[in-house]
Amino acid sequence: MVVLGLAFYARAYTLKDPSCTEPQCQYASGSKKGPCSNEAGILLNSEIDDIVKKKSLVPKSWEKETVKMLHWDDQWLTYDDADTFKLKTKFARKRCLGGVMVWAISHDTKEAKYTKALAAAANRKILLLPSTEGPEQEVKIPHPQCKWTNCLDGGCPSGWQLMKRSDEHARSDEWMFDNSGCDGAGIHRLCCPSSETLPTCGWYTLPKRGGKCDSKCPDGTQEVGSNSNYCDSGYQAACCTTSDSDKKPLRAMELYEGCEWSDAPMCDLGKCTFAGSAWPTELVVSATGSGGAICNMRSAGWEASTWQVQERKYCCDTKTNSRKWSNCKWEKSLGLGSAGARCYPNCPEGKTRVAMDGWGDDCKTSGARAYCCDADNYDTETRPSDEIQKYRDAMKAWVESPTCPRGTGGLQRRYLLERGLISREDKSHLLTRQQTPIGGNGMTNAERVLQLLILILQAIYQTPTDMSKAYNSAWDDFIKTKHEGLQTVPMKSFLTDKSRYPAFDLEGPEITAERFACELDVTDALIRRTQVTVVICDAEMCGIDGLCFDSFDEDAPGTSDKRGMGFGSVKARGTLDTSPAEHHGALEKRDNMDVEFECVDSANPNGKKIKWRKRPWTSAGQWDNNNPIYDNALTHMFEVHCSMTNLRVSQLPDGEYYASKSIPTLSACYRCSSSCMIIIADP
């Protein structure tokens, strides 16, 4: 077989005249060494890509020569890419070559750019690339924190719940609203994630008739905001519970629980303490704390521009990376007016406001600024990697409704070519049933399962790795529910035992995987079966190369004057030769016929005649190429594989039983060792 050789590298040259870059121009020497190839006159495709990017080059297409040309400075080369691969594979098909090959995949980019391009040009349905990830991944499971909306937001975002007031002064159906910093342009709403257990919240504490407000949150609650409305002094604190009735921490309040504001109004003297100990991390300082706190003046003068206000500290426990405020920034320009005209206490989408300052950064005249942070609060969970999960999802669906994953038709083509039943130009073997693509890359479940099984069989002689173990689990966890014998341990034991399955070394992982995936019941039975009882038939029934047909099978290849051999020839599936010829018994095929076999078994060493009523069936030559019944037809390449089909037991007229093999599409028998087994077609 002749194949067309391609390259993932280029022969490169140093030009004698840098201005002469067309054919027939002379070169002075090989090109400069590449950093990876390290050889003058050679550049790998991965190195070429780096040069193109670094120097902003545009390759020139030479369609007649089917190459791409590049030149820079005094360097010159030609190479192949996706466009030229298409041209060259088209040439290979036109010349009826056996295929294409490449030297070498190690010259490709890390992302396998050229391997993928060549696979697409060669119409490869199954593309196996080395995994760039491990079998598992750490997945972050976020727990969002309660937060205030921006002033002019219409309501809580989708998936968030507006919190109701539950303090003693709350009226019926009163909600957690706050207008701090909005200056009449809207209000803030307190929203908590619906995905979490919700806290109870309220405003604490405003005297019934005004006066000094007590900003202390009740036990078991934490401050999330504040305002000074209706307070002669002090401020009201918006407080929410941090645990449920069973004392279980509320995930939506965890970051607030891990922080606290220092004392006010002597804010500069305040210290953050937690359980009596000073916390080392001061997250932010604000003259108005979470919104409405009042700090004393630090200094004052006649001009407002000289006034300075003390600042309150917000200190947090940041020792756990998965439980902290992060990526924080003061924001003052996210509003309707032009930046600088006033300050807006609003945060970008996805951020949470943890502080509000109505004095700093020139915000004392109008509005306030907001300290906006990411709420990093999450658990980590180990899950299968995306690659492994795709295989698991495909397996789960496929085992419930398996289809034959014949993407390339390679198995069918090999069988037909070996028997001279098709020419190399014939494309009928490429016709396959359409399946609905799912998942990534437009793959069907069956195609992805085939890809998985190929990966498993490719590693059959290799030392197990974490990735190969994950492949095995993805297969075993689902196949064991339907086909116990096809689990990886018994399957690998079967394949590595050359006395049981000598075909593996000849077929290789790809064809073996396709064969097994298309013959699940048969392969399962073969792997688990240690002994098979068969009926030994009259040897005269058997013919050429161990393949024989009864006297009524017009689809049998070849001719013979021997009794029991059919007459006719098959050029390709669905193209029966119906030229005039003497077909012994062919017409009787359509009628009920009594056929008599003489068979020998352990109970009848001298032979016993078996009468069987032959029923009419549809000839394979009458089926369309894509008829799904072909998925149930089997081809045995070795005599030992005659046991691959399921045995069935039938009752004789006199009450005795005999065993036969059942294949729905054939009525034939195969020679196993020196014997022949009956294969009876299902009516």
PyMOL commands that set and color helices and strands:
alter all, ss='L'
color gray80, all
select helices_A, chain A and resi 45-55+82-94+105-107+113-121+251-257+267-269+304-306+386-400+410-418+428-430+440-442+445-458+466-479+484-486+488-496+503-518+520-528+539-541+544-546+587-590+620-622+628-632+639-644
alter helices_A, ss='H'
color red, helices_A
select strands_A, chain A and resi 4-7+9-15+27-30+42-44+60-62+67-72+75-79+100-103+136-142+147-148+160-162+177-178+188-193+201-204+221-227+236-241+259-261+273-274+277-278+282-286+297-299+308-309+312-316+323-331+352-357+369-384+536-537+547-549+593-601+604-614+647-651+657-662+668-672+675-680
alter strands_A, ss='S'
color yellow, strands_A
deselect
rebuild
show_as cartoon
